[in-house]
């Protein structure tokens, strides 16, 4: 992140981002500083050493025009071959941890055990984990960061099938068995909201499904039902993996397991009762969609009321499995939005309109939040201060 210096952004006021007042010592003892990324973003080696394709490989090759620069992850930054250089950079940055994801199709090329285990993939992550630990960096491992094996998409429509739950559980079991002696922080899913919404409501991510009436050039789909089905199966897959870890591995491996969600903050556009209620609904439909089930075993009341029979239900056994299925919650936060009540939507139903809300990033021509021009690196503010202390 880049931030403007205090002299130009704040006049004579003291900027909270001034390195003289804001650095690593500003955080409590034990605060973890780390790097983070996902396998498809940086690994490359897409067709090497037995890795199977993911839905992102298929999407970027089939629809290069939907990627802003037409690129793909075939090579990326080539971490698969250059992970030692990357770890050396992390060490030089003085980070405490590295959060990375495992490419599901690198260790299970077809996505399931019957398709075989790729030992080259197993070996790569062993090497990466060992290299991190040798340099004093703790691995935080994400099992699923959107790159579903294409084999599962072809076999049973991926996230739309309950078969996903058992295959994800088997995949997680393999990872716990191979790496759990050294990995003490597990994250089942990264931002399932993004998969369910962008993949199945508006079609902006693979498998690019949505209702035809939305005119978003999708490959097929139903925005009224499929986002909720995909989200439901992701929640059950997460809970199954957590249950397995707790029952089979946690006592001996002494790690913890959770899920990472994302959410904007929602601010009522006005002080009206309708807008205040709308802001809460918008939060339900983004954060509560996944946080409520893993906390309470059911979807938010606003979703159950407005989506009705289109929203899947958890069975009694599933409620027991899902409720409390985390040791920690990760939260990725990017921005805030103003929310106003839109009333009952016109036209066919869709996740996009089910919350009866409308969002905007500005009010009366003023952007939400304090705006600063970004010119100098926050990392340069934070990280070197420790070594110079």
C-alpha positions as CSV (number, residue, x, y, z in Angstrom):
1,X,0.0,0.0,0.0
2,X,1.2,3.5,-0.8
3,X,0.4,6.5,1.3
4,X,1.0,10.2,0.9
5,X,3.4,12.0,3.2
6,X,1.9,14.1,6.1
7,X,3.2,17.4,4.8
8,X,0.9,17.2,1.7
9,X,-1.9,15.1,2.9
10,X,-2.5,16.6,6.3
11,X,-0.9,20.0,6.3
12,X,0.5,20.6,9.8
13,X,-1.4,17.7,11.3
14,X,0.4,14.5,12.3
15,X,-0.3,11.7,9.9
16,X,-1.1,8.3,11.4
17,X,1.1,6.9,8.6
18,X,4.2,8.9,9.5
19,X,7.0,6.4,10.2
20,X,8.0,8.5,13.2
21,X,4.7,7.6,14.9
22,X,3.5,4.5,13.0
23,X,5.8,1.5,12.7
24,X,6.2,-2.1,13.9
25,X,6.5,-0.9,17.5
26,X,2.9,0.6,17.1
27,X,1.6,-3.0,17.2
28,X,1.2,-5.2,20.2
29,X,3.9,-7.8,21.0
30,X,3.2,-11.0,19.1
31,X,1.5,-9.3,16.2
32,X,2.2,-11.3,13.1
33,X,3.5,-9.5,9.9
34,X,3.4,-11.6,6.8
35,X,3.1,-12.0,3.1
36,X,0.1,-13.6,1.3
37,X,-0.9,-14.8,-2.1
38,X,-2.5,-17.6,-4.0
39,X,-1.1,-20.5,-6.0
40,X,-2.5,-19.5,-9.4
41,X,-1.2,-15.9,-8.9
42,X,2.4,-16.8,-8.6
43,X,3.4,-20.5,-9.0
44,X,3.4,-20.8,-12.7
45,X,4.6,-24.2,-14.0
46,X,1.0,-24.8,-15.0
47,X,1.7,-27.8,-17.2
48,X,4.7,-29.2,-15.4
49,X,5.4,-32.2,-13.2
50,X,2.0,-33.7,-13.4
51,X,-0.2,-30.8,-12.3
52,X,-3.7,-30.9,-13.7
53,X,-5.6,-27.9,-15.0
54,X,-7.8,-25.8,-12.7
55,X,-10.9,-23.8,-13.7
56,X,-8.7,-20.7,-13.8
57,X,-6.4,-22.3,-16.4
58,X,-9.4,-23.1,-18.6
59,X,-11.0,-19.7,-18.1
60,X,-7.9,-17.6,-18.9
61,X,-7.2,-19.6,-22.0
62,X,-10.8,-19.8,-23.2
63,X,-11.6,-16.1,-22.5
64,X,-8.4,-14.1,-22.6
65,X,-10.4,-11.0,-23.5
66,X,-12.0,-11.2,-20.0
67,X,-8.6,-10.6,-18.4
68,X,-7.5,-7.0,-18.5
69,X,-4.1,-7.7,-20.1
70,X,-5.0,-11.0,-21.6
71,X,-2.5,-12.8,-19.4
72,X,-2.8,-16.2,-17.6
73,X,-1.0,-18.1,-14.8
74,X,1.0,-20.4,-17.0
75,X,4.3,-18.8,-15.8
76,X,3.2,-16.0,-13.5
77,X,6.3,-15.1,-11.4
78,X,7.5,-18.7,-11.6
79,X,7.6,-19.3,-7.9
80,X,7.5,-23.1,-8.6
81,X,11.1,-22.8,-9.8
82,X,12.2,-19.8,-7.8
83,X,10.7,-20.3,-4.4
84,X,14.1,-20.1,-2.6
85,X,14.6,-16.6,-4.0
86,X,11.1,-15.6,-2.9
87,X,11.7,-16.9,0.6
88,X,15.0,-15.0,0.7
89,X,13.1,-11.8,-0.2
90,X,10.6,-12.5,2.6
91,X,13.4,-13.0,5.1
92,X,15.0,-9.8,4.0
93,X,11.7,-8.1,4.6
94,X,11.7,-9.4,8.1
95,X,8.3,-11.0,7.9
96,X,7.0,-13.5,10.5
97,X,4.8,-15.6,8.3
98,X,3.8,-16.5,4.7
99,X,0.3,-17.3,3.8
100,X,0.2,-19.3,0.6
101,X,-2.3,-21.6,-1.0
102,X,-1.9,-25.2,-2.2
103,X,-2.9,-25.8,-5.8
104,X,-5.4,-28.6,-5.4
105,X,-4.8,-29.9,-8.9
106,X,-1.0,-29.9,-8.4
107,X,-1.3,-32.7,-5.8
108,X,-4.5,-34.3,-7.1
109,X,-4.5,-33.7,-10.9
110,X,-8.1,-34.8,-11.4
111,X,-9.2,-33.4,-8.1
112,X,-9.9,-36.7,-6.3
113,X,-8.1,-39.7,-5.0
114,X,-9.3,-42.0,-7.8
115,X,-7.5,-39.7,-10.2
116,X,-4.2,-40.4,-8.4
117,X,-1.8,-38.4,-6.2
118,X,1.0,-36.4,-7.8
119,X,4.1,-37.0,-5.8
120,X,5.9,-34.2,-7.6
121,X,3.3,-31.8,-6.2
122,X,3.6,-33.2,-2.7
123,X,7.3,-32.8,-2.9
124,X,7.1,-29.1,-4.0
125,X,5.0,-28.0,-1.0
126,X,7.3,-30.0,1.3
127,X,10.2,-28.1,-0.1
128,X,8.5,-24.8,0.2
129,X,7.4,-25.4,3.8
130,X,10.8,-26.5,4.8
131,X,12.4,-23.5,3.2
132,X,10.1,-21.1,5.0
133,X,10.7,-22.7,8.4
134,X,14.5,-22.8,7.8
135,X,14.3,-19.0,7.4
136,X,12.2,-18.5,10.5
137,X,9.0,-17.9,8.6
138,X,5.8,-19.7,9.7
139,X,3.6,-21.2,7.0
140,X,-0.1,-20.3,7.0
141,X,-1.7,-22.7,4.4
142,X,-4.9,-22.1,2.5
143,X,-6.4,-25.2,1.0
144,X,-8.7,-23.5,-1.6
145,X,-8.2,-20.1,-3.2
146,X,-10.7,-20.4,-6.1
147,X,-8.6,-22.7,-8.3
148,X,-11.0,-25.8,-8.4
149,X,-9.5,-28.7,-10.4
150,X,-11.0,-28.7,-13.9
151,X,-11.5,-32.4,-13.5
152,X,-14.2,-31.9,-10.8
153,X,-15.9,-29.2,-12.9
154,X,-16.1,-31.6,-15.8
155,X,-17.2,-34.6,-13.7
156,X,-20.0,-33.1,-11.8
157,X,-20.2,-29.3,-12.3
158,X,-17.8,-28.5,-9.4
159,X,-19.2,-26.3,-6.7
160,X,-22.8,-27.1,-7.7
161,X,-22.6,-30.7,-6.6
162,X,-22.6,-32.1,-3.1
163,X,-20.0,-34.5,-4.3
164,X,-17.6,-31.6,-3.7
165,X,-17.8,-32.1,0.0
166,X,-16.2,-35.6,0.1
167,X,-13.6,-34.8,-2.5
168,X,-12.5,-31.7,-0.6
169,X,-12.4,-33.7,2.6
170,X,-10.1,-36.2,1.0
171,X,-7.9,-33.5,-0.4
172,X,-7.7,-31.8,3.0
173,X,-6.9,-35.2,4.6
174,X,-4.0,-35.7,2.3
175,X,-2.6,-32.2,3.1
176,X,-3.0,-32.7,6.8
177,X,-1.2,-36.0,6.6
178,X,1.7,-34.7,4.5
179,X,2.3,-31.3,6.0
180,X,0.5,-31.1,9.3
181,X,3.6,-32.0,11.3
182,X,5.0,-28.6,10.3
183,X,2.0,-26.5,9.4
184,X,0.2,-25.2,12.5
185,X,-2.2,-22.7,10.8
186,X,-4.7,-24.0,8.3
187,X,-7.3,-22.0,6.3
188,X,-9.9,-24.1,4.5
189,X,-11.3,-21.6,2.1
190,X,-10.3,-18.1,1.0
191,X,-13.3,-15.7,0.4
192,X,-16.0,-18.2,-0.6
193,X,-18.3,-15.2,-1.2
194,X,-16.1,-14.3,-4.2
195,X,-16.5,-17.8,-5.7
196,X,-20.2,-17.9,-5.2
197,X,-21.0,-14.4,-6.3
198,X,-18.5,-13.8,-9.1
199,X,-18.6,-17.3,-10.4
200,X,-22.4,-18.0,-10.3
201,X,-24.3,-14.7,-10.0
202,X,-22.5,-12.3,-12.3
203,X,-20.1,-14.6,-14.2
204,X,-17.0,-12.5,-13.8
205,X,-14.9,-15.5,-12.6
206,X,-14.8,-19.2,-13.6
207,X,-17.0,-21.0,-14.4
208,X,-18.6,-17.8,-15.5
209,X,-22.2,-18.7,-14.9
210,X,-25.2,-16.4,-14.5
211,X,-28.8,-15.9,-15.8
212,X,-29.0,-15.0,-19.5
213,X,-31.4,-12.1,-18.8
214,X,-28.6,-10.2,-17.1
215,X,-26.8,-9.9,-20.5
216,X,-23.4,-10.6,-18.9
217,X,-22.2,-13.0,-21.6
218,X,-22.1,-16.0,-19.2
219,X,-21.7,-19.6,-20.2
220,X,-25.2,-20.5,-18.8
221,X,-26.6,-20.6,-15.3
222,X,-29.2,-19.3,-12.9
223,X,-28.3,-16.3,-10.7
224,X,-31.4,-17.0,-8.6
225,X,-30.2,-20.4,-7.3
226,X,-26.7,-21.3,-8.3
227,X,-24.8,-18.8,-6.1
228,X,-26.6,-20.2,-3.0
229,X,-26.0,-23.8,-4.0
230,X,-22.3,-23.1,-4.6
231,X,-22.0,-21.3,-1.3
232,X,-23.8,-24.0,0.5
233,X,-21.5,-26.7,-0.8
234,X,-18.5,-24.6,0.1
235,X,-19.7,-24.2,3.7
236,X,-20.3,-28.0,4.0
237,X,-16.8,-28.7,2.5
238,X,-15.2,-26.3,4.9
239,X,-17.0,-27.9,7.9
240,X,-16.1,-31.4,6.8
241,X,-12.5,-30.6,6.6
242,X,-12.5,-28.9,10.0
243,X,-14.3,-31.9,11.5
244,X,-11.7,-34.3,10.0
245,X,-8.8,-32.2,11.3
246,X,-10.2,-32.0,14.8
247,X,-11.0,-35.7,15.0
248,X,-7.9,-37.1,13.3
249,X,-5.0,-34.7,13.5
250,X,-5.4,-31.7,15.9
251,X,-4.5,-33.5,19.1
252,X,-1.2,-34.8,17.7
253,X,-0.3,-32.0,15.3
254,X,-1.4,-29.2,17.7
255,X,-2.4,-26.8,15.0
256,X,-5.5,-24.6,14.5
257,X,-7.9,-24.4,11.6
258,X,-10.3,-21.7,10.3
259,X,-11.7,-19.9,7.3
260,X,-11.0,-16.6,5.7
261,X,-13.9,-14.4,4.7
262,X,-14.1,-11.0,3.0
263,X,-16.5,-8.1,3.5
264,X,-16.9,-4.5,2.8
265,X,-18.2,-2.3,5.6
266,X,-21.7,-1.1,4.9
267,X,-22.7,2.5,5.9
268,X,-26.3,3.7,5.6
269,X,-26.6,6.2,2.8
270,X,-28.9,8.3,5.0
271,X,-30.2,8.2,8.6
272,X,-33.5,6.8,7.5
273,X,-34.8,3.6,9.1
274,X,-35.0,2.0,5.7
275,X,-31.4,2.7,4.8
276,X,-30.1,1.6,8.2
277,X,-31.9,-1.7,7.8
278,X,-30.6,-2.0,4.2
279,X,-27.0,-1.6,5.4
280,X,-27.5,-4.5,7.8
281,X,-29.0,-6.6,5.0
282,X,-26.1,-5.9,2.8
283,X,-23.7,-7.0,5.5
284,X,-25.8,-10.2,5.9
285,X,-25.6,-11.0,2.2
286,X,-21.8,-10.5,2.0
287,X,-20.3,-11.5,5.4
288,X,-23.3,-13.2,7.2
289,X,-23.8,-15.5,4.2
290,X,-20.8,-17.5,5.4
291,X,-20.1,-16.3,8.9
292,X,-23.6,-16.9,10.3
293,X,-23.6,-20.7,9.3
294,X,-20.2,-21.4,10.8
295,X,-21.1,-19.5,14.0
296,X,-24.8,-20.3,14.5
297,X,-25.6,-23.2,12.1
298,X,-28.0,-21.2,9.9
299,X,-28.1,-18.4,7.3
300,X,-29.0,-14.9,8.4
301,X,-32.7,-14.2,8.9
302,X,-32.8,-11.6,6.2
303,X,-31.6,-14.2,3.6
304,X,-34.0,-16.9,4.8
305,X,-36.9,-14.4,4.6
306,X,-36.1,-12.8,1.2
307,X,-34.6,-15.7,-0.7
308,X,-37.1,-18.2,0.7
309,X,-37.1,-21.7,-0.9
310,X,-34.2,-20.8,-3.2
311,X,-31.9,-20.8,-0.2
312,X,-30.6,-24.3,0.6
313,X,-31.3,-25.6,4.2
314,X,-28.9,-27.4,6.5
315,X,-30.1,-30.8,7.8
316,X,-30.0,-31.3,11.6
317,X,-26.7,-33.3,11.2
318,X,-25.3,-30.6,8.9
319,X,-26.1,-27.9,11.5
320,X,-24.1,-29.8,14.1
321,X,-21.2,-30.2,11.7
322,X,-21.2,-26.5,10.5
323,X,-21.9,-24.7,13.8
324,X,-18.7,-23.7,15.5
325,X,-16.5,-25.1,12.7
326,X,-13.5,-22.8,13.2
327,X,-10.7,-22.1,15.6
328,X,-10.3,-18.6,14.1
329,X,-11.9,-16.4,11.5
330,X,-9.7,-14.5,9.0
331,X,-11.2,-11.3,7.6
332,X,-10.0,-9.7,4.4
333,X,-11.2,-6.0,4.3
334,X,-10.8,-3.8,1.3
335,X,-13.3,-0.9,1.3
336,X,-16.6,0.5,2.5
337,X,-19.8,1.3,0.7
338,X,-22.8,3.4,1.2
339,X,-26.1,1.4,1.2
340,X,-29.6,2.5,0.5
341,X,-32.8,0.6,0.4
342,X,-34.0,-0.2,-3.1
343,X,-37.3,-1.9,-2.3
344,X,-38.6,-5.0,-3.9
345,X,-36.7,-5.6,-7.2
346,X,-38.4,-5.6,-10.6
347,X,-37.7,-8.5,-12.9
348,X,-36.6,-12.1,-12.3
349,X,-34.9,-13.0,-9.0
350,X,-31.1,-12.9,-8.6
351,X,-28.6,-12.9,-5.8
352,X,-27.6,-9.5,-7.2
353,X,-30.9,-8.0,-6.2
354,X,-32.2,-10.3,-3.4
355,X,-31.0,-8.1,-0.6
356,X,-33.2,-5.2,-1.8
357,X,-30.3,-2.8,-1.6
358,X,-28.3,-0.5,-3.8
359,X,-24.6,0.4,-3.0
360,X,-22.4,3.3,-4.0
361,X,-18.9,4.5,-3.2
362,X,-19.8,8.2,-2.9
363,X,-22.5,10.5,-1.5
364,X,-23.2,14.0,-2.7
365,X,-20.1,13.7,-5.0
366,X,-17.8,12.9,-2.1
367,X,-16.1,9.5,-2.0
368,X,-16.5,7.4,1.2
369,X,-13.6,7.6,3.6
370,X,-10.5,9.8,3.8
371,X,-8.9,9.9,0.4
372,X,-5.1,10.2,0.1
373,X,-2.8,10.2,-2.9
374,X,-0.6,7.1,-2.8
375,X,3.1,7.8,-3.3
376,X,5.3,6.0,-0.7
377,X,5.4,2.4,0.4
378,X,3.8,1.4,3.7
379,X,6.0,-1.6,3.9
380,X,9.0,0.7,3.8
381,X,7.5,2.5,6.8
382,X,6.8,-0.6,8.8
383,X,9.3,-3.3,8.2
384,X,12.8,-1.7,8.3
385,X,12.0,0.0,11.6
386,X,12.4,-3.3,13.4
387,X,15.9,-4.0,12.1
388,X,17.1,-0.5,12.8
389,X,15.8,-0.5,16.4
